[in-house]
Amino acid sequence: MITLNRQPGQRVLELGGGANPLVNPACMNKGGVDCNVDARMCHNAAGEQTVDFVADFNQPLPIKDGDFDHVFSHFCLEHLSFHKVKDLLREVYRVLKWQGQAVFTVPNTEA
């Protein structure tokens, strides 16, 4: 189980959360302040939109500099071309606030 430790009022950007985001995206109209971005629009089992906006992770993210306290991505990074990973990590650094944190989980390719 993954738990994000954050202070009240902090915002989290989830990359690739799809239909089951671990954050509380603003698009779900449940008081969420987080943002779930995916390569495609997704909906949960109840038919609710779960993705705030669609983005190509091979391109610059359409997000202001220093807009998020945390960036989280769970089993998404491995879907990018090896040559584009550095560019995405630069984008993550750009959208993080000063002393923000980024957490990526990726599969163990040796297993």
C-alpha positions as CSV (number, residue, x, y, z in Angstrom):
1,M,0.0,0.0,0.0
2,I,1.2,3.5,-0.9
3,T,0.7,6.4,1.5
4,L,1.5,10.0,0.6
5,N,2.5,12.0,3.7
6,R,1.6,15.6,3.1
7,Q,0.5,18.7,5.0
8,P,-3.0,20.1,4.7
9,G,-3.2,22.4,1.6
10,Q,-0.4,20.7,-0.3
11,R,-1.2,19.7,-3.9
12,V,-0.1,16.4,-5.5
13,L,0.3,15.8,-9.2
14,E,-0.2,12.2,-10.2
15,L,1.1,11.1,-13.6
16,G,-0.6,8.2,-15.1
17,G,-3.3,7.6,-12.4
18,G,-5.9,6.6,-15.0
19,A,-9.2,5.4,-13.8
20,N,-8.0,4.6,-10.3
21,P,-5.9,7.6,-9.1
22,L,-4.3,7.5,-5.7
23,V,-4.8,11.2,-5.3
24,N,-8.1,13.2,-5.0
25,P,-8.3,14.9,-8.4
26,A,-10.2,18.2,-8.7
27,C,-12.1,16.8,-11.7
28,M,-14.1,14.5,-9.5
29,N,-15.9,17.4,-7.8
30,K,-15.4,15.9,-4.3
31,G,-13.3,18.8,-2.9
32,G,-10.0,17.5,-4.3
33,V,-7.2,19.9,-5.0
34,D,-4.9,17.3,-6.6
35,C,-4.4,16.7,-10.3
36,N,-4.4,13.4,-12.2
37,V,-2.9,13.6,-15.6
38,D,-2.9,10.6,-18.0
39,A,-2.2,9.9,-21.6
40,R,-5.9,9.2,-22.1
41,M,-9.2,10.3,-20.6
42,C,-10.4,7.8,-18.0
43,H,-13.6,7.1,-16.0
44,N,-14.2,5.0,-12.9
45,A,-16.8,2.2,-12.5
46,A,-19.4,4.9,-11.6
47,G,-18.7,6.7,-14.9
48,E,-17.0,9.7,-13.2
49,Q,-14.1,11.3,-15.0
50,T,-10.9,10.6,-13.1
51,V,-8.4,12.5,-15.2
52,D,-8.1,16.2,-15.0
53,F,-6.5,16.5,-18.4
54,V,-4.8,14.4,-21.0
55,A,-1.1,15.0,-21.8
56,D,1.6,13.4,-23.9
57,F,4.4,12.6,-21.4
58,N,6.9,12.8,-24.3
59,Q,6.2,16.6,-24.5
60,P,6.5,19.4,-22.0
61,L,3.7,19.3,-19.4
62,P,1.1,22.1,-19.7
63,I,1.6,23.1,-16.1
64,K,3.0,26.2,-14.5
65,D,6.4,26.2,-12.9
66,G,6.4,25.3,-9.1
67,D,2.7,24.5,-9.1
68,F,2.8,21.2,-7.0
69,D,4.2,20.2,-3.6
70,H,4.5,16.5,-4.7
71,V,4.6,14.5,-7.9
72,F,3.7,10.9,-7.8
73,S,3.7,8.2,-10.5
74,H,2.9,4.5,-10.1
75,F,3.9,2.2,-12.9
76,C,3.9,4.8,-15.6
77,L,7.6,5.8,-16.2
78,E,8.4,2.5,-17.8
79,H,6.0,3.2,-20.7
80,L,8.1,6.1,-22.0
81,S,10.9,5.6,-24.4
82,F,14.2,5.4,-22.5
83,H,15.4,8.4,-24.4
84,K,12.5,10.6,-23.1
85,V,12.7,9.7,-19.4
86,K,15.3,12.5,-18.6
87,D,13.0,15.0,-20.3
88,L,10.0,14.0,-18.2
89,L,12.1,14.1,-15.0
90,R,13.2,17.7,-15.9
91,E,9.5,18.5,-16.3
92,V,8.7,17.0,-12.9
93,Y,11.5,19.1,-11.4
94,R,10.1,22.2,-13.1
95,V,6.5,21.8,-11.8
96,L,7.6,21.0,-8.3
97,K,7.7,23.8,-5.6
98,W,11.0,24.5,-3.9
99,Q,11.8,21.4,-1.7
100,G,8.9,19.5,-3.3
101,Q,9.1,15.7,-3.5
102,A,8.7,13.3,-6.4
103,V,8.0,9.6,-6.0
104,F,8.1,7.1,-8.8
105,T,7.4,3.4,-8.6
106,V,8.5,1.2,-11.5
107,P,8.5,-2.6,-11.9
108,N,11.5,-4.7,-11.2
109,T,12.6,-5.7,-14.7
110,E,15.0,-8.3,-13.2
111,A,12.1,-10.2,-11.6
